Amino acid sequence: MIRRLESSDSARLQELFELQGFDYDLPDLRTLVAAQAFDDGEIQQAVLARPTVELYFLADPKWSTALRRFQVLQDLHESMRRDLHGKGFEDAHVFLPPEKTKSFGRRLMRDFGWVRPLWTPLTRSTAPRRTT
């Protein structure tokens, strides 16, 4: 049976998490936006949805000087970081087009503390899959 998780399931979820042997912490279950499990008398599998955000950067490349654009980006970046942190988000993601990865990606990592994840991110639409 597939069912929504309840707060009383936290001990079993922690047990399943520890069985996986992951080298990170289980997300705070109170922050999840969705959580479901397969339960056949005991939870055997679960999927947890932790909130995160995707950032989009928009700019006029002709406005002002390169230095001024960079200074404003620094201010915007820090303001957005504080805003998101205050709203309970633990991280944010940015997806760079291939032509921007080398230059802008390098700048994000060097000047703003972004990191390239070790894990391969995958994405999927929440719309139903089309059958052919």
TILUM-787085 format. One line per field, with one value per atom (N, C-alpha, C): residue number from 1; residue in one letter; atom name; x, y, z. Coordinates in Angstrom, 2 decimals. Atoms other than C-alpha are relative to their C-alpha. Layout:
BEGIN
num = NUM	... .
residu = A	... .
atome = CA	... .
x = X	... .
y = Y	... .
z = Z	... .
This chain:
BEGIN
num = 1	1	1	2	2	2	3	3	3	4	4	4	5	5	5	6	6	6	7	7	7	8	8	8	9	9	9	10	10	10	11	11	11	12	12	12	13	13	13	14	14	14	15	15	15	16	16	16	17	17	17	18	18	18	19	19	19	20	20	20	21	21	21	22	22	22	23	23	23	24	24	24	25	25	25	26	26	26	27	27	27	28	28	28	29	29	29	30	30	30	31	31	31	32	32	32	33	33	33	34	34	34	35	35	35	36	36	36	37	37	37	38	38	38	39	39	39	40	40	40	41	41	41	42	42	42	43	43	43	44	44	44	45	45	45	46	46	46	47	47	47	48	48	48	49	49	49	50	50	50	51	51	51	52	52	52	53	53	53	54	54	54	55	55	55	56	56	56	57	57	57	58	58	58	59	59	59	60	60	60	61	61	61	62	62	62	63	63	63	64	64	64	65	65	65	66	66	66	67	67	67	68	68	68	69	69	69	70	70	70	71	71	71	72	72	72	73	73	73	74	74	74	75	75	75	76	76	76	77	77	77	78	78	78	79	79	79	80	80	80	81	81	81	82	82	82	83	83	83	84	84	84	85	85	85	86	86	86	87	87	87	88	88	88	89	89	89	90	90	90	91	91	91	92	92	92	93	93	93	94	94	94	95	95	95	96	96	96	97	97	97	98	98	98	99	99	99	100	100	100	101	101	101	102	102	102	103	103	103	104	104	104	105	105	105	106	106	106	107	107	107	108	108	108	109	109	109	110	110	110	111	111	111	112	112	112	113	113	113	114	114	114	115	115	115	116	116	116	117	117	117	118	118	118	119	119	119	120	120	120	121	121	121	122	122	122	123	123	123	124	124	124	125	125	125	126	126	126	127	127	127	128	128	128	129	129	129	130	130	130	131	131	131	132	132	132 .
residu = M	M	M	I	I	I	R	R	R	R	R	R	L	L	L	E	E	E	S	S	S	S	S	S	D	D	D	S	S	S	A	A	A	R	R	R	L	L	L	Q	Q	Q	E	E	E	L	L	L	F	F	F	E	E	E	L	L	L	Q	Q	Q	G	G	G	F	F	F	D	D	D	Y	Y	Y	D	D	D	L	L	L	P	P	P	D	D	D	L	L	L	R	R	R	T	T	T	L	L	L	V	V	V	A	A	A	A	A	A	Q	Q	Q	A	A	A	F	F	F	D	D	D	D	D	D	G	G	G	E	E	E	I	I	I	Q	Q	Q	Q	Q	Q	A	A	A	V	V	V	L	L	L	A	A	A	R	R	R	P	P	P	T	T	T	V	V	V	E	E	E	L	L	L	Y	Y	Y	F	F	F	L	L	L	A	A	A	D	D	D	P	P	P	K	K	K	W	W	W	S	S	S	T	T	T	A	A	A	L	L	L	R	R	R	R	R	R	F	F	F	Q	Q	Q	V	V	V	L	L	L	Q	Q	Q	D	D	D	L	L	L	H	H	H	E	E	E	S	S	S	M	M	M	R	R	R	R	R	R	D	D	D	L	L	L	H	H	H	G	G	G	K	K	K	G	G	G	F	F	F	E	E	E	D	D	D	A	A	A	H	H	H	V	V	V	F	F	F	L	L	L	P	P	P	P	P	P	E	E	E	K	K	K	T	T	T	K	K	K	S	S	S	F	F	F	G	G	G	R	R	R	R	R	R	L	L	L	M	M	M	R	R	R	D	D	D	F	F	F	G	G	G	W	W	W	V	V	V	R	R	R	P	P	P	L	L	L	W	W	W	T	T	T	P	P	P	L	L	L	T	T	T	R	R	R	S	S	S	T	T	T	A	A	A	P	P	P	R	R	R	R	R	R	T	T	T	T	T	T .
atome = N	CA	C	N	CA	C	N	CA	C	N	CA	C	N	CA	C	N	CA	C	N	CA	C	N	CA	C	N	CA	C	N	CA	C	N	CA	C	N	CA	C	N	CA	C	N	CA	C	N	CA	C	N	CA	C	N	CA	C	N	CA	C	N	CA	C	N	CA	C	N	CA	C	N	CA	C	N	CA	C	N	CA	C	N	CA	C	N	CA	C	N	CA	C	N	CA	C	N	CA	C	N	CA	C	N	CA	C	N	CA	C	N	CA	C	N	CA	C	N	CA	C	N	CA	C	N	CA	C	N	CA	C	N	CA	C	N	CA	C	N	CA	C	N	CA	C	N	CA	C	N	CA	C	N	CA	C	N	CA	C	N	CA	C	N	CA	C	N	CA	C	N	CA	C	N	CA	C	N	CA	C	N	CA	C	N	CA	C	N	CA	C	N	CA	C	N	CA	C	N	CA	C	N	CA	C	N	CA	C	N	CA	C	N	CA	C	N	CA	C	N	CA	C	N	CA	C	N	CA	C	N	CA	C	N	CA	C	N	CA	C	N	CA	C	N	CA	C	N	CA	C	N	CA	C	N	CA	C	N	CA	C	N	CA	C	N	CA	C	N	CA	C	N	CA	C	N	CA	C	N	CA	C	N	CA	C	N	CA	C	N	CA	C	N	CA	C	N	CA	C	N	CA	C	N	CA	C	N	CA	C	N	CA	C	N	CA	C	N	CA	C	N	CA	C	N	CA	C	N	CA	C	N	CA	C	N	CA	C	N	CA	C	N	CA	C	N	CA	C	N	CA	C	N	CA	C	N	CA	C	N	CA	C	N	CA	C	N	CA	C	N	CA	C	N	CA	C	N	CA	C	N	CA	C	N	CA	C	N	CA	C	N	CA	C	N	CA	C	N	CA	C	N	CA	C	N	CA	C	N	CA	C	N	CA	C	N	CA	C	N	CA	C	N	CA	C	N	CA	C	N	CA	C	N	CA	C	N	CA	C	N	CA	C	N	CA	C	N	CA	C	N	CA	C	N	CA	C	N	CA	C .
x = 0.84	0.00	0.89	-0.70	1.30	-0.80	0.67	0.54	0.91	-0.78	1.61	0.67	-0.71	4.16	-0.59	0.47	3.25	1.18	-1.09	5.38	0.37	-0.28	5.09	0.91	-0.86	7.11	1.48	-1.37	10.29	1.05	-0.99	12.04	0.31	-0.22	11.53	0.75	-0.72	12.68	1.47	-1.40	15.85	0.70	-0.56	16.41	0.30	-0.22	15.98	1.16	-1.08	18.27	1.35	-1.27	21.00	0.38	-0.28	20.67	0.63	-0.55	21.57	1.49	-1.41	24.95	0.47	-0.37	24.89	0.86	-0.89	27.51	-0.55	0.64	25.07	-1.16	1.08	22.22	-1.35	1.38	18.60	-0.62	0.63	16.61	-0.92	0.93	14.60	-1.40	1.29	11.27	-1.09	0.99	9.38	0.03	-0.12	10.59	-0.44	0.34	9.40	-1.26	1.21	6.89	-0.89	0.75	5.81	0.83	-0.69	6.64	-0.98	0.86	5.21	0.80	-0.67	5.97	-0.81	0.65	5.22	0.00	0.17	3.87	-0.75	0.66	3.13	-0.11	-0.02	2.77	1.18	-1.17	6.11	0.49	-0.50	7.58	1.22	-1.11	9.86	0.76	-0.62	10.54	-0.73	0.61	9.93	0.67	-0.53	10.38	-0.32	0.13	10.97	0.29	-0.21	10.66	0.36	-0.51	12.79	-0.03	0.06	12.26	1.39	-1.20	14.99	-0.45	0.38	15.04	0.98	-0.83	16.35	0.08	-0.21	17.85	0.16	-0.17	17.68	0.63	-0.67	20.02	-0.30	0.32	18.87	0.78	-0.80	21.04	0.10	-0.27	21.57	1.52	-1.46	25.14	0.59	-0.48	25.37	-0.09	0.20	24.40	1.30	-1.10	27.11	1.32	-1.32	30.64	0.00	-0.13	31.74	0.18	-0.21	32.93	-1.30	1.26	29.60	-0.99	0.89	27.65	0.40	-0.47	29.82	-0.34	0.33	29.32	-1.49	1.44	25.55	-0.33	0.22	25.64	0.38	-0.38	27.52	-1.09	1.04	24.88	-1.28	1.20	21.99	0.18	-0.29	23.62	-0.14	0.04	24.05	-1.42	1.36	20.57	-0.91	0.80	18.99	0.37	-0.43	21.09	-0.66	0.62	19.84	-1.50	1.45	16.25	-0.37	0.31	16.26	0.31	-0.35	18.03	-1.06	1.05	15.46	-1.31	1.23	12.69	0.16	-0.20	14.22	0.61	-0.63	15.85	1.46	-1.36	19.09	0.97	-0.88	20.43	-0.79	0.59	19.78	0.79	-0.64	20.58	-0.06	-0.01	21.54	0.44	-0.31	21.60	0.52	-0.64	24.02	-0.03	-0.11	23.80	1.47	-1.39	26.92	0.91	-0.86	28.20	0.34	-0.28	28.15	0.71	-0.55	29.50	1.44	-1.42	33.19	0.23	-0.28	33.18	-0.84	0.85	30.18	0.03	-0.09	30.37	1.26	-1.26	33.99	-0.12	0.18	33.07	-0.88	0.88	30.22	0.77	-0.75	32.58	1.09	-1.13	35.54	-0.44	0.35	33.78	-1.21	1.25	30.51	-0.17	0.06	31.24	-0.87	0.77	29.19	0.92	-0.78	30.33	-0.68	0.52	29.94	-0.31	0.34	28.05	0.77	-0.64	29.82	-1.02	1.06	26.50	-0.56	0.59	24.96	-1.45	1.41	21.76	-0.80	0.94	18.83	-1.25	1.22	15.61	-1.11	1.16	12.10	-1.17	1.23	8.89	-0.97	1.03	6.04	-1.24	1.11	3.68	0.02	0.03	2.53	0.88	-0.82	4.82	-0.89	0.73	3.67	0.34	-0.26	3.29	-0.07	-0.04	4.13	-0.73 .
y = -1.18	0.00	1.25	-1.29	3.46	0.96	-0.95	6.04	1.17	-1.16	9.43	-0.35	0.23	9.42	0.87	-0.71	10.51	0.19	-0.25	11.86	-1.26	1.24	8.47	-0.95	0.84	6.96	0.36	-0.52	8.88	-1.03	1.00	6.02	-1.00	0.95	3.60	0.68	-0.72	6.24	0.14	-0.10	6.81	-1.35	1.35	3.05	-0.31	0.23	2.79	0.84	-0.90	5.77	-0.56	0.56	4.19	-1.27	1.21	0.92	0.35	-0.43	2.88	0.30	-0.29	3.87	1.30	-1.27	7.39	0.84	-0.86	9.91	1.43	-1.29	12.76	-0.21	0.10	13.52	-0.16	0.09	12.54	1.38	-1.33	15.67	0.10	-0.25	17.21	-0.30	0.45	15.46	1.06	-1.07	18.55	0.98	-0.96	20.47	-0.57	0.64	18.01	0.59	-0.47	19.15	-1.16	1.22	15.57	-1.18	1.21	12.14	-1.16	1.16	8.77	-1.26	1.25	5.19	-1.19	1.29	1.63	-0.71	0.60	-0.07	-1.31	1.31	-3.80	-0.54	0.30	-3.76	0.68	-0.78	-2.00	0.74	-0.76	0.70	-0.70	0.65	-0.90	0.97	-1.02	2.06	1.32	-1.32	5.79	0.98	-1.09	8.86	1.29	-1.25	12.20	1.16	-1.18	15.57	1.19	-1.13	18.27	1.23	-1.18	21.82	0.54	-0.68	23.46	1.00	-1.00	26.30	0.00	-0.18	26.93	1.50	-1.43	30.35	0.30	-0.53	32.33	1.37	-1.30	35.26	0.73	-0.82	38.02	1.30	-1.22	40.97	0.63	-0.75	43.65	0.09	0.01	43.01	1.33	-1.29	46.56	1.08	-1.00	48.35	0.27	-0.47	50.31	-0.66	0.60	48.89	-1.45	1.38	45.29	-0.05	-0.04	46.20	0.28	-0.34	47.80	-1.15	1.17	44.81	-1.09	1.02	42.49	0.39	-0.45	44.59	-0.18	0.18	44.56	-1.49	1.45	40.79	-0.50	0.39	40.38	0.36	-0.43	42.39	-0.80	0.81	40.56	-1.42	1.37	37.20	-0.15	0.08	37.87	0.27	-0.29	39.39	-1.22	1.18	36.35	-1.16	1.07	33.96	0.17	-0.26	35.61	-0.24	0.17	35.65	-1.48	1.43	31.96	-0.72	0.61	30.96	0.32	-0.41	32.92	-0.72	0.73	31.00	-1.50	1.41	27.66	-0.84	0.79	26.63	-0.26	0.39	24.74	0.18	-0.14	25.10	0.55	-0.48	26.47	-0.61	0.58	25.21	1.00	-0.77	26.92	-0.95	0.85	25.17	0.90	-0.87	26.77	-0.64	0.54	26.38	-0.30	0.40	24.71	1.16	-1.11	27.96	0.94	-0.85	29.63	-0.75	0.80	26.78	0.36	-0.26	27.54	1.37	-1.35	31.30	0.36	-0.42	32.04	-1.03	1.04	28.70	0.15	-0.22	29.34	1.19	-1.19	32.79	-0.31	0.36	31.38	-0.79	0.82	28.86	0.83	-0.76	31.20	1.16	-1.24	34.37	-0.10	0.07	33.15	-1.28	1.21	29.75	-1.12	1.10	27.59	-1.20	1.22	23.99	-0.85	0.97	21.42	-1.27	1.17	18.50	-1.24	1.27	15.16	-0.97	0.89	13.45	0.53	-0.39	13.49	0.39	-0.39	15.53	-0.50	0.40	14.16	0.84	-0.78	15.95	-0.72	0.59	14.90	0.93	-0.77	16.73	-0.76	0.66	16.03	-0.32	0.34	15.79	-1.50	1.43	12.28	-0.31	0.42	10.37	-0.34	0.35	10.04	-1.42	1.34	6.54	0.08	-0.07	5.94	-1.16 .
z = 0.00	0.00	0.00	0.02	-0.90	0.88	-0.89	1.78	0.30	-0.44	3.02	1.32	-1.25	5.78	1.10	-1.18	9.27	0.95	-0.94	12.11	0.78	-0.74	13.84	-0.80	0.84	10.94	0.10	0.02	11.77	0.43	-0.44	13.62	-1.12	1.09	10.71	-1.15	1.05	8.22	0.34	-0.43	10.23	-0.15	0.15	10.28	-1.47	1.43	6.49	-0.51	0.42	6.01	0.42	-0.48	8.14	-0.75	0.79	6.19	-1.36	1.28	3.02	0.10	-0.20	4.50	-0.64	0.62	3.06	0.94	-0.77	4.18	0.05	-0.21	4.81	0.95	-0.98	7.18	-0.69	0.45	6.68	0.09	-0.10	5.85	1.21	-1.09	8.65	-0.52	0.52	8.17	0.13	-0.16	9.33	-1.16	1.10	6.26	-1.34	1.27	3.62	-0.60	0.67	1.02	-0.41	0.27	0.31	0.48	-0.44	1.67	-0.08	0.17	0.71	0.21	-0.28	1.53	-0.50	0.23	0.55	1.34	-1.33	3.67	-0.16	0.01	3.84	1.43	-1.43	7.62	0.66	-0.41	7.90	-1.25	1.15	5.68	-0.57	0.69	3.11	-0.90	0.85	0.82	0.23	-0.14	1.00	-0.96	0.81	-1.19	0.75	-0.73	0.51	-0.94	0.85	-1.22	0.88	-0.77	0.37	-0.89	0.86	-0.87	-0.33	0.46	-2.87	-1.05	0.99	-5.36	-1.16	1.18	-8.83	-0.27	0.22	-9.48	-1.49	1.35	-12.71	0.14	-0.03	-13.31	-1.30	1.16	-15.64	0.11	-0.04	-16.59	-1.38	1.23	-19.20	-0.14	0.13	-20.42	-0.45	0.48	-21.76	1.08	-1.04	-18.54	0.76	-0.83	-16.75	-0.39	0.26	-16.43	0.51	-0.45	-15.93	1.52	-1.45	-12.42	0.74	-0.65	-11.50	-0.08	0.15	-12.88	1.00	-0.95	-10.77	1.44	-1.35	-7.62	0.29	-0.19	-8.09	0.12	-0.10	-8.69	1.40	-1.36	-5.40	1.01	-0.92	-3.56	-0.17	0.25	-5.23	0.52	-0.42	-4.56	1.52	-1.46	-0.84	0.53	-0.42	-0.49	-0.23	0.30	-2.17	0.93	-0.90	-0.05	1.37	-1.31	3.15	-0.04	0.15	1.90	0.00	0.09	0.99	1.31	-1.28	4.20	1.05	-0.94	6.21	-0.23	0.32	4.45	0.19	-0.32	5.46	-1.09	1.05	2.20	0.37	-0.35	2.74	-1.16	1.15	-0.79	-1.17	1.24	-4.24	-1.15	1.18	-7.70	-1.14	1.23	-10.91	-1.11	1.14	-14.27	-1.10	0.98	-16.68	-1.38	1.36	-20.44	-0.30	0.27	-21.87	-0.35	0.40	-23.37	1.15	-1.15	-19.92	1.13	-1.09	-17.82	0.33	-0.25	-18.25	0.62	-0.49	-17.74	1.23	-1.11	-15.52	1.13	-1.02	-13.72	0.84	-0.71	-12.82	0.94	-0.84	-11.51	1.21	-1.12	-9.38	1.06	-0.96	-7.81	0.68	-0.54	-7.34	0.89	-0.69	-6.22	0.94	-0.77	-4.69	0.81	-0.83	-3.12	-0.52	0.57	-5.46	-0.22	0.23	-5.92	-1.07	0.96	-8.65	0.80	-0.81	-7.09	-0.45	0.32	-6.89	-0.59	0.46	-7.51	-1.31	1.27	-10.96	0.20	-0.14	-10.90	-1.20	1.04	-12.85	0.18	-0.09	-13.62	-0.75	0.65	-14.60	0.21	-0.13	-15.28	0.91	-0.80	-12.89	-0.84	0.90	-15.89	-0.30	0.33	-16.81	-1.21	1.14	-19.15	-1.18	1.22	-22.71	-0.41	0.52	-24.06	-1.51	1.47	-27.68	-0.62 .
